[in-house]
Amino acid sequence: MRIAVLSDVHANYHALEATLAAVDAEGADEVWCLGDTVGYGPRPNRCCAIVRERAAICLAGNHDLAVTGALSIEEFNGEAAAAAQWTREVIEPEARAFLESLAPSGARRGVELFHGSPIDPVWDYVLSEQAAYASFQATDAPLVLVGHSHVPLAISWRDGELGGGIATAGEEVDLSAPRWILNPGSVGQPRGGDPRAAWLLIDEEAARATFRRTPYAVELTQAEIRERGLPDGLAARLALGQ
């Protein structure tokens, strides 16, 4: 089984479309999504429809929960709050029902999935050694998949020691030996200085995971953000990968 792991699409249709074309070219058997299908971006309904159709597993992220009303918009900062409010106003009933059906964690074949982390599936970021250590202690799963931070990560736990860190495009991880926490990065709002959509390909038979980057038409998403009156900063950051 070959599995494409996506996260943090953030209503960026052009990034999602390009990523799924790359996923199909790789011959992936399933798509898993770690949450935040909406928020920040200009095409929430279209992205919900695609993810609902394509993903065998999909989690709820904090932005998804804000749009459904499960979280208060007051918990978000200025640009995120403005985008969440706009998304609430334009979300269609079918897309809302899809988001409402999701949970922030899941499991599949010895893998545990969280939008945030095993400590807090909604809000916790795995971005420090302390957070990684706590996450490994909170579960005995050999492979833990997380999203939320938009930063691709490959963190290992072997003989009581942490290893790894930020993952680069093309980096391969051997899943046969230690335990791992992997973050595929963000499809729709990548960070770390690389504007290309980020995702992860897991090959179960080969016990290998590979970090992928896919270019997309950033300028088209930027134009849609501005056309809809969303904060300009959300458009500007896409070209910078920040």
N, C-alpha and C positions, 0 to 999 in steps of 0.2 A: 504494500500500500504506500502510495506517495501522497502526502498531505501538504497542501499550501495553507500556511497560517498567516492570516491577515489581521490587522488591528487598526483602530483609530482611522477609519475611512473619512469621518467628519464631513459627510455630504459633498465630497469632492468627486463628482461623477467622472471627470476626465482621468483622474488618477486611478480610480477604481476600474474603469474600462481598460486602460492600458495594462494594469496589473493582471486582470483576469485574462487578457490576451496572452500575456507572458506565462501565466499559470497553465493555460491550455496548451501552449507550445511545449511546456515541460511534461505534459502528460499526467498531471496530478489527478488522482482518483477522487479526492475530496477537498473541500475548502472549509476551513474553520476560521471563525471571526471572533476576536477577543473583546469586541464591544466598541462603543462610541461610533456607531454607524452615522449618527447625525451630530450636529453642533459645529459651529464655526463656518461651515461651508454653505454654498448656495443651492444645492440640489438634494434636499433631504428625502423627498418622496421617491425620486428615481433611484437613489442609492438604497433605500429600504427595500424597494421592489426587487432590485438585483440581488442584494444580500439574502433576502428571504428565499429567492429562487435557487441561489447557488450554494449557500452555506449549509453543510450538514450539521454543524454546531454553530450557534451564535450566542454570545453573551450580551448582557446589558452593561453599558458603561455609564459613568456619572452624567455625561451630557445627554444620553438617551433617557436617563431617569429624570433629569430636569425637564425635558420636553414633555414627558408623560405626566409630570406633576408629582412624581414620587419623591423628588428632591426639590427644595426651594431654590429659586433662581438667586435668592439672596446669598447663597453659599458660593456664588461664582463672582469672578472679577468683572471689570467693566466690559471689555470686548466679548468675553465668553457669555456674560449675562445678556448683553444686547443680542447676540446671535441666538441664544437659547430662547429669548422672548420672541424674536422674529420667527424662529422655527415653530414654536408653539402656535403661532398665528397662521402659518401656512401648511402645517402638517395635515395630511389627508387621513380620513378615518381608517383606511386599510393599513397605512403606514403606522399610525398610532397604535392600532391593535397589535401589529407585529412587535413593536417596541415594548408594549405592555406585557407581551407573552414571554419576555426574556428574563433570565436571572444573571447576576454578575459572576457566577462560578459554574463549573461543570466538570465532568470527568469522562474519560474514554480510554479504554485499553491500557491501563497503567499510567495514564497521563492525567494530571489535574490542571484545570484551566481557570484563570482568574483575570478579571479586568485589571484589578489593582494588585493584590497579593493574597497569600493565604491568611495574612494577619487581618486585613480589611479588603474584601474583594472589590469594593467600590472606590475607596479613596487612597489607599496606601500606595506609595511609590517604592519600587525596588531600585534605588539609585545609590545606595551606600553599602559598605560591608556589614554594618549593623542590621540594615533592613534585609539583606540577603541571608545573613546568619539566622535571623528570626524566622524568615520564611522557610528555610530548610528545616528548622526545628518544629515548625507548625504542621508539617506533613512528612510522610515517609514515601511519597511518590518518587519514582526514579527520575521523572521528567515533569517539571512545572513550567507552564506557559503563562506569561503575564503580558499585559499591555500598559496603557495609561500614560507612561512617561514619554512615549514617542521616540525613545532612544534604543537602538538595537543592542541587546546585551546577551552575552553567553557567560554565565557564572557557574562554576563547578564546585562540588563538595566531594573531596576525596580524603579519606583517613583523617577527618576532623579539620581539614584545611580548606579555605576558600581559594578559588583561582579564577582566572579569566577577567572579563570586564566588558568594555564597549566592543562590539563586533563590527567589523568592516565588511564592505561588499565583497562577496565571493568567499568569505571565511567559512570553513567547514568544521563541524563539531562531531567528534566520535561519541555516539550515544551509548556505546556498548559497555563503557567502564564506569566512570563516576556518575553521581547524580548531577542534574543540570537544572538551572533556571534559565529559560530563553525568552527574550522579548524580541519579536520580529521587527520592532519599530513601527512607524506610522505610514499607512498608505496615503492618507489625504492631507496630513500636515507634518511632514518629516522634519526632524530637528537634528542638530549636530553639524550643520553647515553643508549638507548634501540635499538638494531639493528633489532628488528622484524619489519616487514611491518606494517604500521599504517593505519587505515581506520575507517569509521564511519557508523553505521547502524541506520537509522531513521525508526521508526515504526509510521506511520501517525495515525493509528487508536488508538494506545495507547498514542499518543502524547509524545513519548519518543525517545531519541537518546542515543546510547551506543557506547563508544569508544572501538575499537577492536585492538588487536595486533596479527599478524600471523607470526610464524617462517618460514624461508625459507632457502634454501641451499646457504648461503652467499658465500661460497668458490667457487661455480660454477660461480657466477657472477664475483667474483674477478679474477678467471682464465681467463674468457673471456675478461675482461678489459685489462689484461696484454698481452694476445695473440694479441690483436688489437693495441698494442702500445700506448694506452691511458695513461695519467699520473698515476703513481703508487699510488699517494695520493688518487685518486678516489677509488681505490680498498681497500686501508688500512682503510679508514674511515668507510667503510661499516660494518666491524667487531666491530667497537666501537660505532656505532649509533651516529656519529658526522658529 
